[in-house]
Amino acid sequence: MARGLNKVMLIGRLGSDPEIRYTQDGTAVATFNLATNYPVKRGDRWEEETEWTRVVAWRRLAEICGEYLNKGSLVYVEGQLRTRSWEDRDGNKRWTTEVVAKDLQMLGAKGERPEERATGTELESTAPPVEDDVPF
């Protein structure tokens, strides 16, 4: 049987402070949008474009995100791409694709934030569902 690979590595800046929530059983969940920039050539000029990626962290990694990250923080995120669905309050089926973080490293300059490396080694391979009808 062939094996698949689902690994995402991003370096970017947070577009806003992480949002920290808790599932009904008390599991911490952090979400934030990460901006990654890349060059695009238009005619004879190079321009920079931004891709926004939704990142989700669970358990202790989520708590660390809430304690140490804020809007503009430069971070390295490693994880897996996941697509999930839910039904909104009006009964419509919705989907979202996000990166479930397994590893995060703060890359800010010294003095901006203490050097901290957080890994989600305690995370299970599948994150528990959030008990909500709207994505966090």
Buried (B, 14 or more C-beta within 10 A) or exposed (E): EEEEEEEBEBEBBBBEBBBBBEBEEEBBBBBBBBBBEEEEEEEEEEEEEEEEBBBBBBBBBBBBBBEBBBEEBBBBBBBBEBEBEBEEEEEEEEEEEBBBBBBBBBBBEEEEBEEEEBBBEEBEEEBEEBEEEEBE
